[in-house]
């Protein structure tokens, strides 16, 4: 294993820990918007984790998965904020 | 260490640092709008730096073009989503946090 791979796996571990810390805000967040913001941040972290894993394990096809995940993450945030305004919430 | 290793190390360390700042902001800031601010700025910068490290690792290849596209996509969509959520919160009538709420200032 080269040094670059070790650096990338270290980054993956750090991003995982930070995502788990943000789960506190999803569970506790007083308003629904807090939860959506936190889930969006976790989704961003997961996209980065998938992309870094693609680089670390040298499997470029995982980048496509990361792109699709980023699209779905964005759509979820926009859809929930839209429903909140027009129908008074989805939850 | 080769220059590539130094660059990747610097980019990943910067990305982890700014994601740490975003996580601390999400946990510690007092209301929805300030948390939106933390998530949209710091998290976007952290993700962009780390994706730049990914693009650098793949080198001259189609994969680094994909990573760069993902970076540009993140830069556009992440603040847009945060803005939409903050606007939804404002439309729902959630009051911004002020120092008066704590009975401190004046």
Backbone of each chain as ProteinMPNN parsed JSONL, in Angstrom:
{"seq_chain_A": "XXXXXXXXXXXXXXXXXXXXXXXXXXXXXXXXXXXXXXXXXXXXXXXXXXXXXXXXXXXXXXXXXXXXXXXXXXXXXXXXXXXXXXXXXXX", "coords_chain_A": {"N_chain_A": [[0.839, -1.2, 0.0], [0.607, 2.133, -0.918], [1.798, 5.423, 0.11], [-0.005, 7.426, -0.563], [-2.453, 6.057, -0.666], [-2.727, 5.391, 2.041], [-3.021, 7.932, 3.188], [-5.457, 8.65, 1.999], [-7.218, 6.705, 3.029], [-7.106, 7.398, 5.71], [-8.353, 9.906, 5.57], [-10.938, 9.037, 4.851], [-11.7, 7.717, 7.217], [-11.756, 9.888, 9.012], [-13.8, 11.461, 7.882], [-15.974, 9.728, 8.206], [-16.231, 9.621, 11.034], [-16.873, 12.314, 11.535], [-19.333, 12.497, 10.196], [-20.889, 10.795, 11.782], [-20.942, 12.284, 14.132], [-22.558, 14.426, 13.368], [-25.033, 13.246, 13.265], [-26.205, 13.597, 15.725], [-27.448, 16.116, 15.553], [-29.453, 15.547, 13.723], [-31.085, 13.806, 15.199], [-31.814, 15.375, 17.422], [-32.404, 18.026, 16.6], [-34.355, 20.963, 16.89], [-36.249, 22.066, 15.028], [-37.79, 21.053, 11.861], [-36.277, 21.926, 9.725], [-33.689, 22.036, 10.731], [-33.093, 19.326, 10.888], [-33.168, 18.63, 8.18], [-31.047, 20.145, 7.139], [-28.917, 18.936, 8.52], [-29.058, 16.283, 7.567], [-28.514, 16.783, 4.917], [-25.861, 17.684, 5.096], [-24.649, 15.335, 6.006], [-25.114, 13.724, 3.778], [-23.51, 15.04, 1.872], [-21.0, 14.498, 3.009], [-20.98, 11.724, 2.668], [-20.938, 11.455, -0.088], [-18.373, 12.482, -0.585], [-16.907, 10.552, 0.802], [-17.405, 8.241, -0.759], [-16.199, 9.016, -3.17], [-13.524, 9.364, -2.375], [-12.937, 6.775, -1.563], [-13.099, 5.546, -4.05], [-10.791, 6.598, -5.214], [-8.857, 5.607, -3.452], [-9.028, 2.797, -3.546], [-8.619, 2.448, -6.181], [-10.732, 2.157, -8.108], [-12.403, 3.329, -10.561], [-15.108, 3.302, -11.299], [-16.703, 3.737, -9.123], [-16.973, 6.449, -8.913], [-19.087, 7.219, -10.525], [-21.248, 6.317, -9.008], [-20.988, 8.09, -6.878], [-21.603, 10.505, -8.163], [-24.33, 10.133, -8.853], [-25.382, 9.855, -6.287], [-24.895, 12.413, -5.256], [-26.618, 13.939, -6.855], [-29.149, 12.901, -6.043], [-29.124, 13.662, -3.371], [-29.194, 16.475, -3.525], [-31.688, 16.794, -4.807], [-33.408, 15.807, -2.804], [-33.176, 17.727, -0.742], [-34.16, 20.058, -2.03], [-36.778, 19.224, -2.683], [-37.926, 18.738, -0.15], [-37.799, 21.287, 1.028], [-39.456, 22.657, -0.706], [-41.954, 21.317, -0.358], [-42.368, 22.008, 2.286], [-42.957, 24.724, 2.136], [-45.267, 24.783, 0.501], [-47.163, 22.915, 1.447], [-47.019, 22.866, 4.175], [-45.183, 21.139, 5.418], [-43.663, 17.826, 5.405], [-43.301, 15.93, 7.264]], "CA_chain_A": [[0.0, 0.0, 0.0], [1.437, 3.335, -1.001], [1.503, 6.464, 1.097], [-1.216, 8.145, -0.974], [-3.602, 5.269, -0.239], [-2.877, 5.513, 3.494], [-3.587, 9.26, 3.453], [-6.865, 8.673, 1.596], [-8.012, 5.93, 3.984], [-7.224, 8.232, 6.909], [-9.409, 10.883, 5.312], [-12.232, 8.344, 4.915], [-12.032, 7.484, 8.625], [-12.112, 11.162, 9.632], [-15.12, 11.871, 7.39], [-16.986, 8.861, 8.84], [-16.445, 10.066, 12.416], [-17.57, 13.606, 11.528], [-20.732, 12.252, 9.835], [-21.59, 10.237, 12.942], [-21.172, 13.364, 15.09], [-23.662, 15.277, 12.906], [-26.299, 12.538, 13.51], [-26.796, 14.206, 16.932], [-28.338, 17.203, 15.151], [-30.638, 14.951, 13.086], [-31.966, 13.248, 16.227], [-32.261, 16.337, 18.406], [-32.771, 19.314, 15.998], [-35.692, 21.375, 17.318], [-37.169, 22.22, 13.9], [-37.55, 20.11, 10.759], [-35.214, 22.444, 8.861], [-32.415, 21.612, 11.303], [-32.847, 17.934, 10.501], [-32.858, 18.564, 6.742], [-29.678, 20.665, 6.973], [-27.948, 17.947, 9.008], [-29.048, 15.147, 6.64], [-27.827, 17.238, 3.715], [-24.42, 17.691, 5.372], [-24.199, 13.939, 6.045], [-25.087, 13.244, 2.396], [-22.294, 15.585, 1.251], [-19.858, 13.735, 3.511], [-20.989, 10.375, 2.108], [-20.457, 11.583, -1.476], [-16.913, 12.615, -0.525], [-16.352, 9.26, 1.218], [-17.438, 7.324, -1.91], [-15.199, 9.448, -4.151], [-12.175, 9.082, -1.857], [-12.748, 5.32, -1.635], [-12.806, 5.223, -5.451], [-9.385, 6.892, -5.463], [-7.971, 4.801, -2.605], [-9.02, 1.404, -3.999], [-8.363, 2.499, -7.618], [-11.874, 1.631, -8.865], [-13.018, 4.581, -11.022], [-16.55, 3.234, -11.531], [-17.408, 4.239, -7.947], [-17.23, 7.877, -9.086], [-20.443, 7.358, -11.064], [-22.15, 6.193, -7.863], [-20.911, 9.341, -6.121], [-22.337, 11.549, -8.892], [-25.767, 9.88, -8.693], [-25.738, 10.135, -4.896], [-24.931, 13.863, -5.085], [-27.862, 14.4, -7.48], [-30.293, 12.547, -5.198], [-29.025, 14.475, -2.162], [-29.678, 17.819, -3.866], [-33.132, 16.711, -5.065], [-34.117, 15.637, -1.551], [-33.253, 19.015, -0.034], [-35.054, 20.97, -2.743], [-38.146, 18.728, -2.579], [-38.452, 18.935, 1.202], [-38.045, 22.709, 1.285], [-40.621, 23.014, -1.513], [-43.16, 20.811, 0.311], [-42.571, 22.758, 3.517], [-43.603, 25.998, 1.849], [-46.576, 24.683, -0.139], [-48.145, 22.089, 2.166], [-46.816, 22.906, 5.614], [-44.338, 20.078, 5.968], [-43.861, 16.46, 4.955], [-43.133, 15.0, 8.375]], "C_chain_A": [[0.876, 1.252, 0.0], [0.996, 4.378, 0.011], [0.229, 7.225, 0.756], [-2.456, 7.39, -0.514], [-3.829, 5.395, 1.266], [-3.485, 6.865, 3.858], [-5.083, 9.263, 3.146], [-7.724, 7.873, 2.572], [-8.148, 6.673, 5.31], [-8.299, 9.286, 6.751], [-10.786, 10.268, 5.382], [-12.652, 8.143, 6.357], [-12.475, 8.78, 9.295], [-13.505, 11.611, 9.188], [-16.227, 11.027, 8.005], [-17.287, 9.341, 10.251], [-17.231, 11.37, 12.436], [-19.036, 13.437, 11.14], [-21.516, 11.707, 11.017], [-21.862, 11.31, 13.992], [-22.388, 14.188, 14.682], [-25.016, 14.59, 13.113], [-26.989, 13.081, 14.762], [-27.795, 15.292, 16.554], [-29.582, 16.66, 14.46], [-31.602, 14.453, 14.148], [-32.591, 14.36, 17.048], [-32.891, 17.576, 17.785], [-34.172, 19.78, 16.305], [-36.671, 21.489, 16.152], [-36.837, 21.202, 12.809], [-36.417, 20.595, 9.864], [-33.833, 22.084, 9.395], [-32.065, 20.202, 10.852], [-32.471, 17.842, 9.031], [-31.437, 19.049, 6.476], [-28.662, 19.598, 7.377], [-27.878, 16.752, 8.068], [-28.329, 15.518, 5.353], [-26.314, 17.239, 3.913], [-23.87, 16.267, 5.392], [-24.116, 13.371, 4.63], [-23.866, 13.75, 1.649], [-21.066, 14.795, 1.69], [-19.809, 12.35, 2.873], [-20.538, 10.401, 0.655], [-18.931, 11.665, -1.497], [-16.27, 11.275, -0.153], [-16.309, 8.295, 0.037], [-16.354, 7.697, -2.913], [-13.786, 9.128, -3.677], [-11.897, 7.582, -1.864], [-12.45, 4.894, -3.065], [-11.352, 5.493, -5.768], [-8.476, 5.938, -4.696], [-7.893, 3.358, -3.08], [-8.828, 1.299, -5.507], [-9.476, 1.808, -8.422], [-12.704, 2.814, -9.353], [-14.526, 4.508, -11.198], [-17.33, 3.71, -10.32], [-17.694, 5.73, -8.055], [-18.623, 8.12, -9.65], [-21.473, 7.264, -9.943], [-22.165, 7.484, -7.065], [-21.705, 10.444, -6.816], [-23.837, 11.37, -8.725], [-26.213, 10.207, -7.28], [-25.819, 11.647, -4.657], [-26.211, 14.437, -5.684], [-29.06, 14.127, -6.58], [-30.315, 13.395, -3.928], [-29.587, 15.877, -2.413], [-31.189, 17.807, -4.071], [-33.917, 16.595, -3.772], [-34.267, 16.967, -0.828], [-34.239, 19.956, -0.707], [-36.503, 20.526, -2.575], [-38.709, 18.995, -1.194], [-38.709, 20.407, 1.47], [-39.252, 23.195, 0.491], [-41.919, 22.567, -0.826], [-43.431, 21.582, 1.59], [-43.318, 24.047, 3.246], [-45.039, 25.771, 1.376], [-47.598, 23.903, 0.674], [-47.942, 22.088, 3.668], [-46.094, 21.708, 6.172], [-44.666, 18.708, 5.435], [-43.791, 15.487, 6.115], [-44.261, 15.159, 9.381]], "O_chain_A": [[1.774, 1.395, 0.829], [-0.031, 4.238, 0.675], [-0.526, 7.622, 1.644], [-3.408, 8.0, -0.026], [-4.969, 5.494, 1.722], [-4.354, 6.946, 4.726], [-5.882, 9.797, 3.914], [-8.829, 8.295, 2.914], [-9.189, 6.59, 5.963], [-9.069, 9.54, 7.677], [-11.714, 10.883, 5.907], [-13.812, 8.364, 6.704], [-13.444, 8.79, 10.054], [-14.299, 12.082, 10.002], [-17.306, 11.543, 8.298], [-18.451, 9.458, 10.635], [-18.145, 11.534, 13.243], [-19.899, 14.135, 11.672], [-22.662, 12.096, 11.241], [-22.888, 11.266, 14.671], [-23.168, 14.606, 15.537], [-26.045, 15.265, 13.136], [-28.216, 13.037, 14.861], [-28.864, 15.39, 17.155], [-30.659, 17.242, 14.589], [-32.81, 14.65, 14.024], [-33.784, 14.302, 17.346], [-33.819, 18.139, 18.365], [-35.122, 19.055, 16.008], [-37.816, 21.051, 16.273], [-35.775, 20.578, 12.815], [-35.676, 19.786, 9.304], [-32.907, 21.853, 8.618], [-30.927, 19.908, 10.486], [-31.577, 17.082, 8.66], [-30.706, 18.448, 5.689], [-27.674, 19.374, 6.678], [-26.79, 16.247, 7.788], [-27.626, 14.697, 4.764], [-25.566, 16.847, 3.017], [-22.784, 16.003, 4.876], [-23.184, 12.636, 4.303], [-23.247, 13.008, 0.886], [-20.203, 14.461, 0.878], [-18.728, 11.847, 2.567], [-19.842, 9.493, 0.202], [-18.275, 11.013, -2.309], [-15.235, 10.9, -0.703], [-15.309, 7.605, -0.164], [-15.669, 6.826, -3.449], [-12.948, 8.681, -4.46], [-10.775, 7.154, -2.133], [-11.646, 3.988, -3.286], [-10.726, 4.727, -6.5], [-7.446, 5.505, -5.215], [-6.825, 2.749, -3.031], [-8.866, 0.201, -6.062], [-9.205, 0.986, -9.298], [-13.609, 3.264, -8.65], [-15.18, 5.55, -11.245], [-18.504, 4.057, -10.45], [-18.574, 6.233, -7.357], [-19.272, 9.106, -9.301], [-22.444, 8.019, -9.914], [-23.223, 7.932, -6.622], [-22.395, 11.226, -6.162], [-24.55, 12.344, -8.48], [-27.29, 10.769, -7.08], [-26.705, 12.113, -3.941], [-26.826, 15.324, -5.092], [-29.895, 15.007, -6.371], [-31.38, 13.799, -3.46], [-30.359, 16.398, -1.608], [-31.895, 18.687, -3.579], [-34.976, 17.207, -3.636], [-35.352, 17.302, -0.354], [-35.06, 20.582, -0.037], [-37.375, 21.364, -2.346], [-39.852, 19.434, -1.068], [-39.723, 20.755, 2.074], [-39.995, 24.056, 0.964], [-42.868, 23.344, -0.722], [-44.589, 21.795, 1.951], [-44.201, 24.435, 4.011], [-45.943, 26.489, 1.803], [-48.79, 24.2, 0.6], [-48.644, 21.363, 4.374], [-46.367, 21.296, 7.3], [-45.805, 18.44, 5.054], [-44.182, 14.329, 5.97], [-44.291, 14.456, 10.391]]}, "seq_chain_B": "XXXXXXXXXXXXXXXXXXXXXXXXXXXXXXXXXXXXXXXXXXXXXXXXXXXXXXXXXXXXXXXXXXXXXXXXXXXXXXXXXXXXXXXXXXXXXXXXXXXXXXXXXX", "coords_chain_B": {"N_chain_B": [[9.114, 12.099, 0.466], [7.099, 12.42, -2.389], [6.195, 15.196, -4.588], [3.487, 14.846, -5.352], [2.411, 13.293, -3.255], [2.689, 15.08, -1.119], [0.959, 17.141, -1.95], [-1.529, 15.799, -2.046], [-1.777, 15.071, 0.628], [-1.923, 17.621, 1.842], [-4.294, 18.637, 0.712], [-6.273, 16.753, 1.543], [-6.019, 17.012, 4.321], [-6.771, 19.7, 4.663], [-9.436, 19.525, 3.752], [-10.588, 17.778, 5.657], [-10.259, 19.377, 7.903], [-11.945, 21.612, 7.359], [-14.407, 20.315, 7.18], [-14.6, 19.442, 9.775], [-14.895, 21.926, 11.039], [-17.417, 22.589, 10.016], [-18.991, 20.576, 11.204], [-18.712, 21.16, 13.936], [-19.904, 23.692, 13.914], [-22.53, 22.986, 13.172], [-23.316, 21.605, 15.425], [-23.014, 23.426, 17.571], [-23.969, 26.045, 17.071], [-26.575, 28.559, 17.535], [-29.208, 28.732, 16.163], [-31.467, 27.919, 13.35], [-30.687, 29.405, 11.081], [-28.015, 30.212, 11.452], [-26.848, 27.714, 11.601], [-27.349, 26.806, 9.021], [-25.675, 28.52, 7.628], [-23.139, 27.599, 8.546], [-23.181, 24.982, 7.513], [-23.434, 25.412, 4.745], [-21.189, 26.887, 3.908], [-18.656, 25.946, 5.144], [-18.82, 23.15, 4.877], [-19.093, 22.8, 2.128], [-16.628, 23.808, 1.202], [-14.854, 22.024, 2.441], [-15.613, 19.577, 1.224], [-15.0, 20.222, -1.444], [-12.203, 20.595, -1.398], [-11.337, 17.992, -0.697], [-12.329, 16.5, -2.856], [-10.765, 17.623, -4.844], [-8.326, 16.526, -4.126], [-8.898, 13.861, -4.765], [-9.221, 14.063, -7.565], [-6.615, 14.763, -8.212], [-5.247, 12.466, -7.475], [-6.065, 10.544, -9.349], [-4.861, 11.455, -11.656], [-3.91, 12.203, -15.1], [-6.634, 11.429, -16.682], [-9.838, 9.955, -17.557], [-11.257, 9.697, -15.239], [-10.439, 11.708, -13.467], [-11.58, 13.872, -14.682], [-14.252, 13.304, -14.19], [-14.238, 13.514, -11.377], [-13.631, 16.226, -11.144], [-15.908, 17.337, -12.313], [-17.804, 16.506, -10.432], [-16.92, 18.04, -8.301], [-17.458, 20.676, -9.24], [-20.225, 20.468, -9.43], [-20.929, 20.049, -6.718], [-20.127, 22.544, -5.714], [-22.027, 24.21, -6.844], [-24.596, 23.154, -6.134], [-24.726, 22.713, -3.328], [-24.718, 25.18, -1.729], [-27.073, 26.163, -2.902], [-29.087, 24.369, -2.065], [-28.935, 24.783, 0.711], [-29.714, 27.451, 0.826], [-32.366, 27.237, -0.128], [-33.528, 25.745, 1.934], [-33.192, 27.447, 4.141], [-34.781, 29.552, 3.277], [-37.274, 28.301, 3.231], [-37.56, 27.89, 5.97], [-37.748, 30.564, 6.806], [-40.138, 31.29, 5.527], [-41.867, 29.713, 6.938], [-42.039, 30.998, 9.291], [-40.12, 30.915, 11.347], [-38.322, 32.414, 13.895], [-35.342, 34.392, 13.713], [-32.382, 33.939, 15.749], [-31.647, 36.12, 18.417], [-29.664, 38.278, 20.592], [-31.379, 39.236, 22.485], [-33.084, 37.219, 23.227], [-31.9, 35.806, 25.246], [-31.963, 37.477, 27.324], [-29.739, 39.004, 27.723], [-28.283, 41.24, 26.257], [-28.848, 44.661, 26.626]], "CA_chain_B": [[7.779, 12.222, -0.106], [7.039, 13.066, -3.702], [5.275, 16.356, -4.595], [2.081, 14.399, -5.401], [1.986, 12.89, -1.911], [2.547, 16.278, -0.284], [-0.247, 17.865, -2.365], [-2.709, 15.047, -1.611], [-1.872, 15.189, 2.085], [-2.378, 18.969, 2.201], [-5.701, 18.817, 0.326], [-7.14, 15.953, 2.408], [-6.005, 17.599, 5.664], [-7.616, 20.889, 4.624], [-10.827, 19.106, 3.641], [-11.042, 17.256, 6.953], [-10.343, 20.501, 8.837], [-13.142, 22.434, 7.139], [-15.578, 19.517, 7.545], [-14.674, 19.503, 11.241], [-15.485, 23.231, 11.373], [-18.851, 22.525, 9.717], [-19.661, 19.724, 12.199], [-18.778, 21.924, 15.185], [-20.911, 24.722, 13.732], [-23.863, 22.377, 13.191], [-23.683, 21.195, 16.779], [-22.904, 24.435, 18.61], [-24.571, 27.352, 16.79], [-27.844, 28.617, 18.266], [-30.502, 28.551, 15.506], [-31.453, 27.304, 12.023], [-30.006, 30.201, 10.053], [-26.561, 30.142, 11.657], [-26.415, 26.357, 11.236], [-27.327, 26.772, 7.56], [-24.452, 29.209, 7.244], [-21.996, 26.701, 8.774], [-23.225, 23.828, 6.611], [-23.279, 25.747, 3.326], [-19.846, 27.381, 3.582], [-17.516, 25.112, 5.517], [-18.951, 21.795, 4.352], [-18.811, 22.856, 0.69], [-15.187, 23.971, 0.988], [-14.197, 20.769, 2.804], [-15.867, 18.585, 0.169], [-14.298, 20.605, -2.671], [-10.765, 20.314, -1.246], [-11.093, 16.551, -0.729], [-12.542, 16.028, -4.23], [-9.58, 18.014, -5.598], [-7.318, 15.493, -3.852], [-9.271, 12.678, -5.549], [-8.898, 14.335, -8.965], [-5.159, 14.754, -8.328], [-4.763, 11.089, -7.354], [-6.308, 9.791, -10.578], [-3.946, 11.91, -12.688], [-4.486, 12.522, -16.407], [-7.498, 10.279, -16.945], [-11.246, 10.352, -17.584], [-11.778, 9.705, -13.876], [-10.233, 13.005, -12.819], [-12.601, 14.777, -15.23], [-15.476, 13.035, -13.425], [-14.089, 14.095, -10.039], [-13.724, 17.684, -11.261], [-17.324, 17.649, -12.527], [-18.461, 16.344, -9.125], [-16.525, 19.22, -7.511], [-18.225, 21.838, -9.708], [-21.618, 20.213, -9.061], [-21.024, 20.328, -5.285], [-20.0, 23.98, -5.486], [-23.266, 24.892, -7.229], [-25.836, 22.672, -5.519], [-24.761, 22.704, -1.871], [-25.279, 26.446, -1.245], [-28.454, 26.316, -3.367], [-29.961, 23.605, -1.172], [-28.975, 25.457, 2.005], [-30.524, 28.656, 0.66], [-33.779, 26.856, -0.226], [-34.012, 25.323, 3.246], [-33.298, 28.635, 4.995], [-35.942, 30.307, 2.819], [-38.454, 27.589, 3.723], [-37.685, 28.183, 7.4], [-38.238, 31.934, 6.946], [-41.543, 31.315, 5.138], [-42.67, 29.058, 7.968], [-42.169, 31.883, 10.438], [-39.161, 30.654, 12.42], [-37.631, 33.672, 14.168], [-33.895, 34.313, 13.898], [-31.904, 34.065, 17.116], [-30.994, 37.383, 18.76], [-29.169, 38.245, 21.971], [-32.458, 39.577, 23.404], [-33.758, 36.014, 23.703], [-31.278, 35.311, 26.455], [-32.041, 38.487, 28.357], [-28.402, 39.523, 27.976], [-27.983, 42.591, 25.782], [-29.765, 45.761, 26.922]], "C_chain_B": [[7.851, 12.917, -1.455], [6.094, 14.271, -3.639], [3.809, 15.943, -4.636], [1.581, 14.029, -4.017], [1.784, 14.099, -1.013], [1.259, 17.016, -0.635], [-1.501, 17.136, -1.885], [-2.89, 15.164, -0.11], [-2.418, 16.553, 2.491], [-3.861, 19.125, 1.887], [-6.627, 18.028, 1.244], [-7.176, 16.539, 3.812], [-6.867, 18.857, 5.7], [-9.095, 20.538, 4.554], [-11.372, 18.601, 4.957], [-11.184, 18.392, 7.949], [-11.638, 21.284, 8.631], [-14.414, 21.647, 7.405], [-15.744, 19.463, 9.061], [-15.291, 20.82, 11.689], [-16.99, 23.204, 11.138], [-19.587, 21.7, 10.768], [-19.786, 20.464, 13.524], [-19.842, 23.011, 15.078], [-22.311, 24.151, 13.79], [-24.271, 22.001, 14.606], [-23.833, 22.377, 17.72], [-23.657, 25.725, 18.324], [-26.039, 27.374, 17.221], [-29.122, 28.412, 17.465], [-30.33, 28.088, 14.059], [-30.568, 28.069, 11.054], [-28.49, 30.143, 10.214], [-26.039, 28.752, 11.304], [-26.384, 26.187, 9.718], [-26.053, 27.395, 7.017], [-23.239, 28.274, 7.381], [-21.981, 25.573, 7.748], [-22.923, 24.232, 5.178], [-21.867, 26.195, 3.003], [-18.774, 26.342, 3.863], [-17.602, 23.724, 4.89], [-18.641, 21.757, 2.853], [-17.312, 22.946, 0.425], [-14.449, 22.678, 1.338], [-14.37, 19.71, 1.738], [-15.078, 18.916, -1.087], [-12.812, 20.303, -2.567], [-10.486, 18.821, -1.356], [-11.307, 15.989, -2.129], [-11.395, 16.462, -5.137], [-8.449, 17.019, -5.367], [-7.602, 14.239, -4.656], [-8.887, 12.863, -7.015], [-7.392, 14.293, -9.187], [-4.626, 13.329, -8.306], [-4.927, 10.32, -8.654], [-5.393, 10.229, -11.721], [-4.659, 12.214, -13.998], [-5.307, 11.345, -16.904], [-8.927, 10.792, -17.057], [-11.805, 10.491, -16.17], [-11.574, 11.055, -13.201], [-11.168, 14.048, -13.402], [-13.908, 14.588, -14.479], [-15.397, 13.655, -12.04], [-14.198, 15.609, -10.098], [-15.164, 18.107, -11.495], [-18.108, 17.545, -11.222], [-18.169, 17.552, -8.241], [-17.355, 20.439, -7.911], [-19.689, 21.704, -9.3], [-21.85, 20.523, -7.585], [-21.025, 21.826, -5.024], [-21.287, 24.709, -5.837], [-24.425, 24.47, -6.344], [-25.873, 22.814, -4.011], [-25.254, 24.031, -1.29], [-26.721, 26.67, -1.701], [-29.423, 25.594, -2.442], [-30.068, 24.295, 0.178], [-29.83, 26.712, 1.938], [-32.009, 28.306, 0.609], [-34.332, 26.469, 1.137], [-34.167, 26.525, 4.172], [-34.502, 29.471, 4.594], [-37.241, 29.649, 3.269], [-38.661, 27.859, 5.2], [-38.228, 29.59, 7.609], [-39.706, 32.021, 6.59], [-42.426, 30.673, 6.19], [-42.78, 29.885, 9.234], [-41.262, 31.552, 11.597], [-38.331, 31.914, 12.64], [-36.127, 33.453, 14.251], [-33.515, 34.526, 15.354], [-31.304, 35.443, 17.314], [-30.526, 37.301, 20.202], [-30.268, 38.597, 22.956], [-33.123, 38.34, 23.985], [-33.173, 35.525, 25.016], [-31.35, 36.327, 27.586], [-30.703, 39.141, 28.644], [-28.267, 40.984, 27.584], [-29.133, 43.539, 26.08], [-30.941, 45.298, 27.768]], "O_chain_B": [[8.585, 13.889, -1.626], [5.274, 14.357, -2.724], [2.966, 16.604, -4.029], [0.469, 14.395, -3.635], [0.83, 14.149, -0.236], [0.54, 17.468, 0.256], [-2.429, 17.764, -1.377], [-4.007, 15.334, 0.378], [-3.271, 16.646, 3.373], [-4.61, 19.678, 2.691], [-7.651, 18.55, 1.685], [-8.235, 16.57, 4.44], [-7.614, 19.067, 6.655], [-9.918, 21.171, 5.215], [-12.489, 18.947, 5.343], [-12.113, 18.393, 8.757], [-12.347, 21.587, 9.59], [-15.415, 22.233, 7.816], [-16.862, 19.44, 9.576], [-16.111, 20.845, 12.607], [-17.758, 23.726, 11.947], [-20.684, 22.07, 11.185], [-20.834, 20.413, 14.169], [-20.597, 23.238, 16.023], [-23.199, 24.757, 14.391], [-25.452, 22.071, 14.95], [-24.697, 22.347, 18.596], [-23.965, 26.454, 19.266], [-26.682, 26.326, 17.268], [-30.093, 27.935, 18.052], [-29.21, 27.888, 13.59], [-29.798, 27.476, 10.299], [-27.763, 30.037, 9.226], [-24.935, 28.612, 10.778], [-25.505, 25.511, 9.184], [-25.434, 26.883, 6.083], [-22.42, 28.166, 6.468], [-20.939, 25.24, 7.185], [-22.24, 23.502, 4.46], [-21.38, 25.909, 1.909], [-18.067, 25.903, 2.955], [-16.599, 23.18, 4.428], [-18.015, 20.817, 2.363], [-16.783, 22.262, -0.451], [-13.529, 22.275, 0.626], [-13.416, 19.021, 1.375], [-14.541, 18.018, -1.736], [-12.211, 19.813, -3.523], [-9.53, 18.411, -2.015], [-10.567, 15.105, -2.56], [-11.071, 15.761, -6.096], [-7.699, 16.7, -6.29], [-6.679, 13.611, -5.175], [-8.313, 11.97, -7.639], [-6.935, 13.837, -10.236], [-3.675, 13.004, -9.018], [-4.054, 9.54, -9.034], [-5.17, 9.461, -12.657], [-5.866, 12.454, -14.012], [-4.774, 10.391, -17.469], [-9.205, 11.936, -16.695], [-12.707, 11.292, -15.925], [-12.435, 11.504, -12.444], [-11.524, 15.009, -12.719], [-14.598, 15.557, -14.162], [-16.365, 14.253, -11.57], [-14.788, 16.222, -9.209], [-15.61, 19.116, -10.949], [-18.966, 18.38, -10.935], [-19.045, 18.033, -7.522], [-17.888, 21.148, -7.057], [-20.322, 22.674, -8.883], [-22.832, 21.174, -7.228], [-21.814, 22.326, -4.222], [-21.617, 25.716, -5.21], [-25.166, 25.32, -5.85], [-26.949, 23.018, -3.448], [-26.134, 24.018, -0.429], [-27.508, 27.29, -0.986], [-30.463, 26.143, -2.077], [-31.159, 24.39, 0.739], [-30.58, 27.011, 2.867], [-32.828, 28.99, 1.224], [-35.465, 26.815, 1.471], [-35.151, 26.623, 4.905], [-35.176, 30.038, 5.453], [-38.194, 30.332, 3.643], [-39.793, 28.038, 5.649], [-39.07, 29.805, 8.48], [-40.461, 32.733, 7.253], [-43.595, 31.032, 6.329], [-43.521, 29.529, 10.149], [-41.593, 31.874, 12.738], [-37.712, 32.428, 11.709], [-35.676, 32.445, 14.796], [-34.223, 35.2, 16.102], [-30.53, 35.901, 16.474], [-30.914, 36.402, 20.948], [-30.138, 38.303, 24.144], [-33.663, 38.381, 25.091], [-33.871, 34.899, 25.814], [-30.856, 36.071, 28.684], [-30.534, 39.768, 29.69], [-28.152, 41.862, 28.439], [-30.287, 43.216, 25.797], [-31.81, 46.101, 28.108]]}, "name": "protein", "num_of_chains": 2, "seq": "XXXXXXXXXXXXXXXXXXXXXXXXXXXXXXXXXXXXXXXXXXXXXXXXXXXXXXXXXXXXXXXXXXXXXXXXXXXXXXXXXXXXXXXXXXXXXXXXXXXXXXXXXXXXXXXXXXXXXXXXXXXXXXXXXXXXXXXXXXXXXXXXXXXXXXXXXXXXXXXXXXXXXXXXXXXXXXXXXXXXXXXXXXXXXXXXXXXXX"}
